[in-house]
């Protein structure tokens, strides 16, 4: 009878579980396709590192606690197999899981650690109350359920230990299960066999009902991430961060077909992996706590963006599309959608615009594409591409974007640079330093091309870095040249702003020129140019070995090709700012620091937010050309972080960063701290 009742309840719970899970999967299968099934061995390796070993979790103290909770949960689930089978059929013993005392010893240790971790988590979420953690009923329910599972397991196991002991039989599988033994001693000392058997049966049923309730609850709550996160880890992008924008472009050729929308203007135009992120999000808030826009008081919240804004809209619209048998709302006019929805309030979601109705435009443009959210996410969510895809829709389809960007686009279209300076002036910075022009070299191809970039060619501050780099290359006897007037904007800001058409024109023209000269090796002082030339131009036939100037200069010094004066200036304390596009995008943290270490009398201090947790200057993602009207200026906030280390100089490796940091210093009353590129300091020692 007991087995029959259990079977009925189990089938009911499994049915509810499968129905809820199937519905969510159906939402993902109805959206844009994407191939994430390649390279299974590499994917398995990524799964092992990020899911089983929780490699990103370990970067925070509570993440280490979560590792124990994760593995404790696995052992608890494994222990449910003998728990349920032996509860239904007492004479049956499950091999290993039901007989090995060491398994139960490990399970008890991990169960205790899970309880301890949950208690710390409760104090952290509801007493310390960090902003990044939401205090929702769902969070309380899941903690209560896990604690109830563990405690009822201990109470049932304790009753079983007491019962077997009272009738003179050993329970060899439990001889090392100190939690079971402890509960037997505390709760069941003075009970007879019949009472113990009844108590064990009652606790077994309570435990089973909690487990089945847990099973039904998971796919219907935010803790769907328990199921989705492992798959998200396996299907994570295997590309370097810098190449993901170039490759993850499901509608790359849409502009060739006038019937298609370009970018993502409706939820179903995201790919299944992009939307799987919404279910995988565990709402840990790491992205929120490291997003510079969010920390500076902007409205953008990458955690809320995934776990609520997109997910809630996906669930609501997905249900209505299933109801009306729609694959997409693309191609349906406003009148057709009005007629379809009628006065049904739930169906009105079919008429909502992704940008404007669901996601605020000001939040869309607040992102600097620094990828701090993405690089720190423990479940391999990919935030940045979603932002860029929605920007593409706004720019390419709606022609709706900031006026400042409109001017920058127009300048690039007419003058090939966002400043709008005549293209004929692009090589003016090089006249006094003697940097040769590639066209003037004729057939004598140089070994290296120095890519100055728009900032290095037109911005008065950035030109100082270009001059310093050219001086260093000449001093080291490097055979190099610049393109001069033939160099055009690499297109970085255009792509991040969503103007994919403009980016593709620039990329095609630049690649044609570079390949025409047979360029193979490029040096640049701009991380944005480096990122674009190295990671995004291969899609257009441009395959180059691109090196950041700090790495190249360091190698010149270490190889003995560049000699520096032994004496430096007065002793100075410096802080170094890691730019997002050299640090997180390229993984280059050591070369600039090692280069600064070559400067006599210079002491380098680290900011609290440095290396992979560096704070964006505010210029990336086309923000260089846009005004900040909400919250604090990112550059000011970054300068505050720098000045907290009492530096005498600030060093940065990116022309955008230097400009932003200098602006931040100017806005700080009483601050008089200069900002330098490492190349400028090295050039002083020639």
C-alpha positions in Angstrom: 0.0 0.0 0.0 2.8 2.4 1.0 4.6 1.7 -2.3 1.5 2.3 -4.3 0.8 5.7 -2.6 4.4 6.7 -3.1 4.3 5.7 -6.8 1.1 7.8 -7.4 2.7 10.8 -5.7 5.9 10.4 -7.6 4.2 10.2 -10.9 2.1 13.3 -10.1 5.3 15.2 -9.1 7.2 14.0 -12.1 4.3 15.0 -14.4 4.2 18.5 -12.9 8.0 18.7 -13.2 8.1 17.6 -16.8 5.2 19.8 -17.9 6.8 22.9 -16.3 10.2 22.1 -17.7 8.8 21.2 -21.2 7.0 24.5 -21.4 10.2 26.5 -20.6 12.2 24.4 -23.1 9.5 25.1 -25.7 10.2 28.8 -25.3 13.9 28.3 -26.1 13.3 26.1 -29.1 11.0 28.7 -30.7 13.7 31.4 -30.9 16.8 32.0 -33.1 19.1 29.0 -33.7 22.7 28.9 -32.7 25.3 26.1 -32.9 26.7 25.4 -29.5 27.2 21.7 -30.0 30.7 21.8 -31.5 34.0 20.8 -29.8 32.4 18.5 -27.2 35.7 17.7 -25.5 36.5 21.4 -24.9 33.0 21.9 -23.7 33.3 19.1 -21.3 36.5 20.6 -20.0 34.8 23.9 -19.5 31.9 22.1 -17.7 34.2 20.4 -15.4 36.1 23.6 -14.5 33.1 26.0 -14.1 30.4 23.6 -13.0 31.9 20.7 -11.1 34.9 22.6 -9.7 33.0 25.9 -9.5 36.2 27.8 -10.6 34.6 31.2 -10.7 32.7 30.8 -7.4 36.0 30.4 -5.6 37.0 34.0 -6.4 34.8 35.2 -3.5 34.7 34.0 0.1 31.0 33.1 0.0 31.6 31.3 -3.3 33.9 28.8 -1.4 30.9 28.1 0.9 28.7 27.7 -2.2 31.1 25.0 -3.4 30.4 22.9 -0.3 26.7 23.6 -0.7 26.9 22.4 -4.3 28.8 19.2 -3.5 26.7 18.6 -0.4 23.6 18.9 -2.5 24.9 16.2 -4.9 25.7 13.8 -2.1 22.3 14.5 -0.5 20.6 13.7 -3.8 22.6 10.5 -4.2 21.6 9.4 -0.7 18.0 9.8 -1.7 18.2 6.7 -3.8 18.8 4.2 -0.9 16.7 6.4 1.4 13.6 6.0 -0.8 14.1 2.4 -1.9 14.9 1.1 1.5 12.0 3.0 3.0 9.6 1.2 0.6 11.3 -2.1 0.7 13.2 -2.5 4.0 14.7 -5.9 3.0 16.4 -4.3 -0.1 19.9 -2.9 0.1 21.2 -0.6 -2.6 24.8 -1.5 -3.5 27.5 1.0 -2.3 25.1 3.9 -1.7 23.2 1.9 0.8 26.1 -0.1 2.3 29.2 2.0 2.3 29.8 3.7 5.6 32.4 6.1 4.1 29.7 7.5 1.7 27.5 8.4 4.7 30.5 9.9 6.6 31.2 12.2 3.6 27.5 12.9 3.2 27.1 13.9 6.9 30.2 16.1 6.8 28.9 17.9 3.7 25.4 18.1 5.0 26.7 19.9 8.1 28.6 22.2 5.9 25.5 22.9 3.8 23.6 23.8 7.0 26.4 26.0 8.2 26.6 27.7 4.7 22.8 28.2 4.6 22.9 29.8 8.1 25.7 32.1 6.9 23.7 32.9 3.8 20.6 33.7 5.8 22.6 36.1 8.0 24.2 37.6 4.9 21.0 38.1 2.9 18.6 39.1 5.7 20.8 40.7 8.4 23.8 42.2 6.5 21.5 42.8 3.5 23.9 43.7 0.7 22.3 45.5 -2.2 23.2 42.8 -4.7 21.1 40.1 -2.9 17.3 40.4 -3.3 15.3 39.3 -0.2 12.4 37.6 -2.0 10.0 34.9 -0.8 11.5 32.5 -3.3 14.9 32.8 -1.7 13.4 32.1 1.7 11.4 29.1 0.4 14.4 27.5 -1.2 16.5 27.8 2.0 13.7 26.4 4.1 13.2 23.5 1.7 16.9 22.6 1.7 17.1 22.8 5.5 13.9 20.7 5.8 15.3 18.0 3.5 18.5 17.7 5.6 16.9 17.8 9.0 14.1 15.3 8.1 16.9 13.0 6.6 18.8 13.2 9.9 15.6 12.5 11.9 14.7 9.5 9.7 18.2 8.1 9.8 18.4 8.7 13.5 15.2 6.8 14.1 16.5 3.9 11.9 19.8 3.8 13.9 17.9 3.8 17.2 15.5 1.1 15.9 18.2 -1.3 14.6 20.1 -0.8 17.9 17.1 -1.5 20.0 16.4 -4.8 18.4 20.0 -5.9 18.5 20.9 -5.5 14.9 23.8 -3.5 13.6 23.4 -0.8 10.9 26.8 -1.1 9.3 26.2 1.5 6.6 25.5 4.1 9.3 28.4 3.2 11.7 30.3 6.4 10.7 27.2 8.5 10.1 27.7 10.7 13.1 24.7 12.9 12.3 22.4 9.9 12.3 23.9 8.6 15.5 23.7 11.9 17.2 20.0 12.3 16.3 19.4 8.8 17.5 21.0 9.7 20.9 19.2 13.0 21.3 15.7 12.2 20.1 15.1 8.5 20.3 16.8 7.1 23.4 13.8 6.0 25.4 11.5 4.8 22.7 10.5 1.2 22.1 10.8 -0.6 18.7 7.1 0.0 17.8 7.3 3.7 18.6 10.7 4.0 16.7 9.3 2.2 13.7 6.2 4.5 13.6 8.4 7.6 14.1 10.8 6.5 11.3 7.8 6.0 9.0 6.3 9.4 9.7 9.6 11.2 9.2 10.3 9.2 6.0 6.9 10.4 4.6 7.5 14.0 5.6 10.9 13.8 4.0 9.5 12.3 0.8 6.8 14.9 0.6 9.3 17.7 0.9 11.5 16.1 -1.8 8.5 15.8 -4.2 7.4 19.4 -3.4 11.0 20.5 -4.1 10.9 18.7 -7.4 7.7 20.5 -8.5 8.9 23.9 -7.2 12.3 24.0 -8.9 11.2 24.5 -12.6 8.5 27.0 -11.5 10.9 29.3 -9.6 14.1 31.2 -10.0 15.8 28.0 -8.8 15.3 26.7 -12.3 19.0 27.7 -12.4 19.8 24.4 -10.6 18.8 22.7 -13.8 19.8 25.3 -16.4 23.3 26.3 -15.0 25.1 23.0 -15.8 23.8 23.1 -19.4 24.8 26.8 -19.6 28.3 25.9 -18.5 28.6 23.2 -21.1 27.2 25.4 -23.9 29.3 28.5 -22.9 31.2 30.2 -25.7 34.6 28.7 -26.3 35.8 31.8 -28.1 38.0 34.4 -26.4 35.9 37.3 -25.0 37.2 39.5 -27.8 35.8 37.3 -30.5 32.4 36.8 -29.2 30.9 39.9 -30.7 32.2 39.0 -34.1 31.1 35.4 -34.1 27.8 35.5 -32.1 25.8 37.3 -34.6 22.8 35.2 -35.6 21.4 37.7 -38.0 24.7 38.9 -39.5 23.3 39.0 -43.0 19.9 40.2 -42.2 20.5 43.7 -43.7 20.8 42.0 -47.1 17.1 40.9 -46.8 14.8 43.9 -46.5 12.1 41.6 -45.1 14.2 40.8 -42.0 14.9 42.9 -38.9 18.5 43.5 -38.1 19.6 42.9 -34.5 17.2 42.0 -31.8 14.0 44.0 -31.4 11.8 41.2 -30.0 12.6 38.5 -27.5 12.3 35.6 -30.1 15.1 37.0 -32.1 17.6 36.2 -29.4 19.2 32.8 -29.7 18.3 29.9 -27.4 21.7 30.2 -25.6 21.2 33.9 -25.0 17.8 33.1 -23.4 19.1 30.0 -21.6 21.2 32.6 -19.6 18.0 33.9 -18.1 17.1 30.5 -16.6 20.7 29.8 -15.6 21.0 33.0 -13.6 21.2 32.3 -9.9 20.8 35.9 -8.9 24.1 35.9 -7.0 24.5 39.6 -7.9 28.2 39.4 -8.8 27.5 41.1 -12.1 25.5 43.8 -10.3 28.3 44.4 -7.7 30.9 44.8 -10.5 29.0 46.7 -13.1 30.5 50.2 -13.3 27.3 51.7 -14.6 25.3 50.2 -11.7 27.9 51.3 -9.1 27.9 54.8 -10.5 24.1 55.2 -10.0 22.9 54.4 -13.5 19.7 52.4 -13.8 21.4 49.5 -15.7 21.4 46.4 -13.6 22.8 43.3 -15.4 21.3 40.9 -12.8 17.8 42.3 -13.1 18.2 42.5 -16.9 18.6 38.7 -17.1 16.8 37.3 -14.2 13.7 39.5 -14.3 13.4 41.9 -17.3 14.2 39.4 -20.1 13.1 36.2 -18.3 9.7 37.6 -17.2 9.1 38.9 -20.7 10.1 35.6 -22.3 7.7 33.7 -20.0 4.8 36.0 -20.6 5.3 36.4 -24.4 6.3 32.8 -24.9 3.0 31.6 -23.3 0.9 33.9 -25.5 2.8 32.9 -28.7 2.1 29.2 -27.8 -1.5 30.1 -27.2 -1.9 31.8 -30.6 0.3 29.4 -32.5 2.9 32.1 -33.4 6.5 31.4 -34.2 7.3 35.2 -34.2 5.6 38.5 -34.1 7.9 39.8 -36.7 6.0 40.9 -39.8 2.8 41.5 -37.9 1.6 45.1 -38.1 0.4 47.0 -35.0 -3.1 46.7 -36.3 -2.8 42.9 -36.7 -1.4 42.6 -33.2 -4.2 44.8 -31.8 -6.8 42.6 -33.5 -5.0 39.4 -32.3 -4.8 40.5 -28.6 -8.1 42.3 -28.5 -8.9 43.3 -24.9 -7.0 40.4 -23.4 -4.6 42.0 -20.9 -2.3 39.0 -20.9 -2.1 38.9 -24.7 -1.1 42.6 -24.8 2.4 41.4 -24.2 2.5 40.5 -27.9 2.5 44.3 -28.7 5.3 45.2 -26.4 8.6 46.4 -27.9 11.7 44.9 -26.4 13.4 48.2 -26.2 11.2 50.9 -24.8 8.4 48.8 -23.3 10.4 46.0 -21.7 13.9 47.4 -21.5 14.5 51.1 -21.0 16.5 52.9 -23.7 18.6 54.8 -21.2 19.7 51.5 -19.6 20.5 50.0 -23.1 22.9 52.9 -23.7 24.4 53.0 -20.2 26.5 49.9 -20.9 30.2 50.4 -21.6 30.6 46.8 -22.8 33.4 46.5 -20.3 32.4 42.8 -19.8 32.9 42.9 -16.1 29.5 41.3 -15.6 30.3 38.5 -18.1 33.8 37.7 -16.9 32.8 37.3 -13.3 29.5 35.3 -13.9 29.9 31.9 -12.3 27.3 30.3 -14.6 28.7 31.5 -17.9 26.0 34.0 -18.7 26.8 36.3 -21.7 25.4 39.8 -21.1 27.3 42.0 -23.6 26.1 40.6 -26.9 22.5 41.0 -25.9 23.1 44.7 -25.3 24.8 45.0 -28.7 22.1 43.1 -30.5 19.4 45.3 -29.1 21.5 48.4 -30.0 21.8 47.0 -33.6 18.0 46.9 -33.8 17.7 50.5 -32.5 20.3 51.9 -34.9 19.7 49.7 -38.0 15.9 49.4 -37.9 14.6 52.2 -35.8 17.2 54.9 -36.4 16.8 55.7 -32.7 19.9 56.6 -30.8 21.7 59.5 -29.1 22.3 62.7 -31.2 26.0 62.6 -30.2 26.4 59.2 -31.8 24.7 60.5 -34.9 27.4 63.1 -35.3 30.1 60.6 -34.6 28.7 58.2 -37.3 28.5 61.1 -39.7 32.1 62.1 -39.0 33.3 58.6 -39.7 31.3 58.3 -42.9 32.7 61.5 -44.3 36.2 61.9 -42.6 36.9 58.3 -41.5 37.2 59.3 -37.8 34.7 60.2 -35.1 36.3 63.6 -34.3 35.5 64.8 -37.8 39.0 66.1 -38.5 40.0 66.0 -42.1 41.4 62.6 -43.1 44.4 64.4 -44.7 45.6 65.3 -41.2 45.8 61.8 -39.9 49.6 61.6 -40.3 50.3 65.2 -39.0 51.4 63.9 -35.6 54.2 61.9 -37.2 56.0 64.7 -39.0 58.4 65.7 -36.2 59.1 62.2 -35.1 60.0 60.8 -38.5 57.6 57.9 -38.7 57.7 56.7 -42.3 54.5 56.5 -44.4 53.9 53.0 -45.8 52.8 54.3 -49.2 56.1 56.1 -49.5 58.1 53.0 -48.9 57.0 51.5 -52.2 58.1 47.9 -52.5 60.3 48.1 -49.4 57.8 46.6 -47.0 58.5 47.3 -43.3 58.4 44.4 -40.8 55.8 46.2 -38.6 52.9 48.5 -39.1 52.3 51.0 -36.4 48.5 51.5 -36.2 48.0 54.9 -34.6 44.2 54.7 -34.5 41.8 57.7 -34.5 42.7 58.8 -31.0 46.4 58.5 -31.6 46.1 60.5 -34.8 43.7 63.3 -33.9 43.3 63.6 -30.1 45.9 66.1 -28.8 46.5 64.1 -25.7 46.7 60.7 -27.3 49.1 62.0 -30.0 51.7 62.3 -27.2 51.5 58.5 -26.8 51.8 57.9 -30.5 54.9 60.1 -30.7 56.4 58.4 -27.7 55.9 54.9 -29.2 57.4 56.1 -32.6 60.4 57.4 -30.8 60.9 54.2 -28.9 60.6 52.1 -32.1 63.2 54.3 -33.9 65.5 54.1 -30.9 65.3 50.3 -31.0 65.9 50.2 -34.7 62.6 48.7 -35.5 61.6 48.7 -39.2 58.1 50.1 -39.1 55.8 52.4 -41.0 52.3 54.0 -40.6 49.4 54.0 -43.0 48.9 57.8 -42.6 46.0 59.0 -44.7 45.1 55.5 -45.8 44.3 54.4 -42.2 40.6 54.6 -41.3 38.7 54.2 -38.1 38.8 50.5 -37.1 35.1 50.6 -36.4 35.2 49.5 -32.8 32.8 52.1 -31.5 30.5 51.7 -34.4 30.0 48.0 -33.8 29.5 48.5 -30.0 27.0 51.2 -30.8 25.0 48.9 -33.0 25.9 50.4 -36.4 27.0 47.1 -37.9 26.7 48.4 -41.4 29.2 51.1 -40.8 31.5 48.8 -39.0 31.5 46.3 -41.9 32.3 49.0 -44.4 35.2 50.2 -42.4 36.5 46.7 -41.7 36.3 45.7 -45.4 38.2 48.9 -46.5 40.9 48.6 -43.8 41.4 44.9 -44.5 41.7 45.6 -48.2 44.4 48.2 -47.6 46.3 46.1 -45.1 46.2 43.0 -47.2 47.2 45.0 -50.3 50.4 46.0 -48.5 51.0 42.5 -47.2 50.8 43.6 -43.6 51.4 40.7 -41.1 52.5 42.4 -37.9 50.8 45.4 -36.3 51.7 47.4 -33.2 49.1 49.6 -31.6 48.7 51.7 -28.5 44.9 51.5 -28.5 43.3 48.4 -26.9 40.1 49.0 -28.9 42.0 48.9 -32.2 43.9 45.9 -31.0 40.7 44.1 -30.1 39.1 44.9 -33.5 42.1 44.2 -35.7 43.0 41.0 -34.0 39.7 39.4 -33.1 37.1 40.8 -35.5 38.9 41.5 -38.8 39.6 37.8 -39.4 35.9 37.4 -40.4 36.7 39.9 -43.2 39.9 38.2 -44.4 42.3 40.2 -42.2 44.6 37.9 -40.2 47.2 39.9 -38.4 49.6 39.4 -35.5 48.6 42.4 -33.4 50.6 43.5 -30.3 49.9 46.1 -27.7 52.7 48.6 -27.5 53.4 47.8 -23.8 54.0 44.2 -24.6 56.2 45.1 -27.6 58.3 47.7 -25.7 58.8 45.3 -22.8 60.1 42.6 -25.2 62.5 45.2 -26.7 63.9 46.0 -23.3 64.2 42.4 -22.2 65.9 41.4 -25.5 68.4 44.2 -25.2 67.3 46.0 -28.3 66.2 49.0 -26.4 68.5 50.6 -23.8 67.3 52.9 -21.1 69.2 55.4 -19.0 69.9 53.9 -15.6 68.9 57.0 -13.6 65.3 58.1 -13.4 63.6 61.1 -12.0 62.6 61.6 -8.4 60.9 58.8 -6.5 57.3 58.6 -7.5 54.3 56.5 -6.4 52.1 55.4 -9.2 48.8 53.6 -9.6 48.0 51.6 -12.8 44.5 51.4 -14.4 43.7 48.2 -16.3 41.7 49.1 -19.4 38.8 46.8 -20.1 39.8 46.1 -23.7 43.4 45.1 -22.8 42.6 43.4 -19.5 39.4 41.5 -19.6 39.2 41.3 -23.4 42.8 40.3 -24.1 43.8 38.9 -20.7 46.9 41.2 -20.6 47.6 42.3 -17.1 51.3 41.7 -16.7 53.1 43.4 -19.6 52.1 47.0 -18.6 53.1 46.4 -15.0 56.4 44.8 -16.0 57.1 47.7 -18.2 56.4 50.2 -15.4 58.8 48.1 -13.3 61.6 49.1 -15.7 61.3 52.7 -14.7 63.8 53.7 -11.9 62.4 55.2 -8.7 58.8 54.3 -9.7 56.8 52.4 -7.1 53.6 50.8 -8.3 50.5 50.6 -6.0 47.4 48.6 -6.9 43.9 50.0 -6.7 41.3 47.9 -4.9 39.6 47.2 -8.2 42.3 46.0 -10.5 43.2 43.3 -13.0 40.1 41.3 -13.9 38.0 43.3 -11.5 39.2 46.7 -12.8 36.7 49.5 -13.0 35.8 50.9 -16.4 36.8 54.5 -17.2 33.4 55.0 -18.9 34.5 55.4 -22.5 33.9 51.9 -23.9 30.8 50.7 -25.8 30.7 54.0 -27.7 30.2 55.9 -24.4 33.3 58.0 -25.4 30.9 59.9 -27.7 28.0 60.2 -25.4 27.1 62.4 -22.4 26.5 61.0 -18.9 23.3 62.5 -17.5 22.4 59.9 -14.8 24.3 59.2 -11.7 28.0 59.8 -11.1 30.5 60.0 -14.0 32.4 56.7 -14.2 35.7 58.6 -14.8 35.2 60.5 -11.6 34.5 57.4 -9.6 37.5 55.7 -11.1 39.7 58.7 -10.2 38.5 58.5 -6.7 39.5 54.9 -6.5 43.0 55.9 -7.9 43.5 58.8 -5.5 42.6 56.6 -2.5 46.1 55.1 -3.0 47.7 58.6 -2.7 49.6 58.4 -6.0 51.7 61.0 -7.6 51.0 59.8 -11.1 48.3 57.6 -12.7 49.2 55.3 -15.5 46.9 53.8 -18.1 47.4 51.9 -21.4 44.5 53.2 -23.5 44.0 56.6 -25.1 40.3 56.6 -24.1 41.2 55.8 -20.5 43.8 58.5 -20.3 41.3 61.1 -21.6 38.6 60.0 -19.1 41.0 59.8 -16.2 42.4 63.3 -16.9 38.8 64.6 -17.1 38.1 62.9 -13.7 41.2 64.5 -12.1 40.2 68.0 -13.4 36.7 67.5 -11.8 38.3 66.6 -8.5 38.9 69.8 -6.5 42.5 70.1 -5.3 43.8 67.1 -7.3 46.8 67.6 -9.5 47.9 64.2 -10.5 49.1 63.7 -14.1 48.1 60.7 -16.2 50.6 58.9 -18.4 50.9 56.1 -20.8 53.8 53.8 -19.9 55.4 54.6 -23.3 55.6 58.3 -22.3 57.6 57.4 -19.2 59.9 55.0 -21.1 60.5 57.6 -23.8 61.9 60.0 -21.2 64.6 57.4 -20.5 65.9 57.1 -24.0 
